[in-house]
Each structure stands twice: as structure tokens, then as C-alpha cells.
Amino acid sequence: QVQLVESGGGLVQAGGSLRLSCAASGRIVSINSMGWYRQSPGKQRELVATITSGGATNLADSVKGRFTISRDNAKNTMYLQMNSLKPEDTAVYYCNADVRSLNGHIYNYWGQGTQVTVSS
């Protein structure tokens, strides 16, 4: 089994910054793509950013220039640096990862989510 644990969420004023972390643990051979998603009340979960094992990144247009995604493969950890936060960034942020297990298969996992609240 694999666990993804997010941390770093909280309450911040508009214009402020937060850094989210997602640590993967368990029976991991390797981690392929990882990503951050978010969901606010009454809305569908949406993609925020993804990063491949080689470091190629993709960010939603709404966060380009403000958010940065990165990962430390040695630590099986992914980060999301969020700057110039806006009230519309308020959401529960979820970590997602494609993990190659001991049996050679790739499974998709989600974290439990961390709340980010941006006050105006």
C-alpha cells in the first residue's frame, strides 16, 4: 500500500504565500507523474499542476506565474510553492501520484487533502 500525505495548508491573506508538500510512502518502486489538484465548494476538482519524474511541468493557466511545482525524487516528495495568492485560490488541495509497485503495475493514488484559505 502507498500513502500520500499533504501538509502546509492554512490561512493566509491575499498576496501571501504558502508551500504545500506531498510525501509518498509505502511499497514504492518508483513514482511517475505527480500532480496537485484542488476543489472548492460546489465546484469540480480541477488540475493545478503536474510534474513528471524527469521534472517536466505543466500548470493551469490560472496559476501560471504565481505557483511553482517541484519534486525531490530521492525523498518521494512533491512541493507546490504558491505566491501572490488570491481568494479564488481557496480550496482543498489534493496530491496525486502514479506509483509503480513491487508487482510492476502502476497504480494511481490520492492524498487526503489540505485546506488552503485565502482571505481578502
QUIQUIKA-V570962 format. One record per residue. N is the residue number from 1. PSI is psi in radians with two decimals (NA if undefined). NEAR is the number of other C-alpha atoms within 12 Angstrom. D_LAST is the distance of its C-alpha to the last C-alpha in Angstrom with 2 decimals. Layout:
<<N PSI NEAR D_LAST> <N PSI NEAR D_LAST>>
//
This chain:
<<1 2.65 17 40.31> <2 2.44 27 37.15> <3 2.42 25 33.88> <4 2.17 34 30.50> <5 2.05 29 28.11> <6 2.66 33 24.47> <7 2.89 27 22.66> <8 -0.08 27 19.72> <9 3.00 30 16.84> <10 -2.89 26 14.36> <11 2.28 25 10.97> <12 2.65 25 9.12> <13 2.71 21 6.19> <14 2.40 21 5.32> <15 -0.19 19 8.87> <16 -3.04 24 10.52> <17 2.66 27 13.51> <18 2.69 33 15.35> <19 2.05 29 18.96> <20 2.56 35 20.35> <21 2.62 35 24.09> <22 1.99 40 26.56> <23 2.21 34 30.02> <24 2.41 38 32.93> <25 2.84 25 36.04> <26 -2.67 19 39.25> <27 1.43 21 42.09> <28 2.19 30 40.77> <29 -0.83 23 43.12> <30 2.83 30 40.51> <31 2.18 40 37.08> <32 -2.10 31 36.81> <33 2.50 33 33.53> <34 2.74 45 30.30> <35 2.83 45 26.91> <36 2.36 46 23.34> <37 2.82 36 22.18> <38 2.69 34 19.14> <39 2.19 25 18.90> <40 2.79 22 16.23> <41 2.27 13 17.52> <42 0.04 8 19.96> <43 2.78 12 20.09> <44 2.72 12 22.76> <45 2.38 19 22.57> <46 2.65 25 22.08> <47 2.36 25 23.29> <48 -0.91 34 21.01> <49 2.64 38 23.79> <50 2.78 33 27.41> <51 2.34 32 29.90> <52 3.01 25 33.67> <53 -0.43 25 35.99> <54 -0.08 16 36.92> <55 0.05 21 33.40> <56 2.36 18 32.85> <57 2.75 24 29.23> <58 2.25 24 27.53> <59 2.54 25 23.82> <60 2.57 21 22.09> <61 -0.58 13 21.42> <62 -0.29 19 17.69> <63 -0.08 27 17.50> <64 2.38 19 20.40> <65 -0.21 16 19.97> <66 -0.64 25 16.99> <67 2.59 31 18.56> <68 2.27 32 22.06> <69 2.45 37 24.33> <70 2.98 32 27.37> <71 2.69 34 30.01> <72 1.76 22 32.74> <73 -0.56 25 35.71> <74 -0.50 15 37.72> <75 0.02 16 35.15> <76 0.76 31 34.28> <77 2.45 33 30.62> <78 2.63 42 27.84> <79 2.73 36 24.55> <80 1.89 40 21.28> <81 2.10 28 19.57> <82 2.00 37 16.00> <83 2.87 24 14.65> <84 0.85 25 11.94> <85 2.55 31 9.81> <86 2.72 26 7.59> <87 -0.57 19 5.99> <88 -0.12 23 9.61> <89 -0.14 38 11.09> <90 2.18 28 10.62> <91 2.99 32 14.32> <92 2.21 35 17.49> <93 2.26 40 19.03> <94 2.47 40 22.83> <95 2.49 43 25.51> <96 2.50 41 28.61> <97 2.52 39 31.94> <98 1.98 30 35.45> <99 2.26 33 37.81> <100 2.17 23 41.55> <101 -3.14 22 43.33> <102 -0.45 16 46.74> <103 0.04 13 48.45> <104 -0.22 13 47.32> <105 2.72 16 45.06> <106 2.22 20 41.40> <107 2.60 25 39.01> <108 2.31 24 35.34> <109 2.67 32 33.12> <110 2.57 27 29.58> <111 3.12 30 27.64> <112 -0.23 22 26.18> <113 2.63 29 22.54> <114 2.37 31 19.71> <115 2.29 27 16.31> <116 2.16 36 13.22> <117 2.18 28 9.89> <118 2.06 26 6.64> <119 2.59 19 3.78> <120 NA 16 0.00>>
//
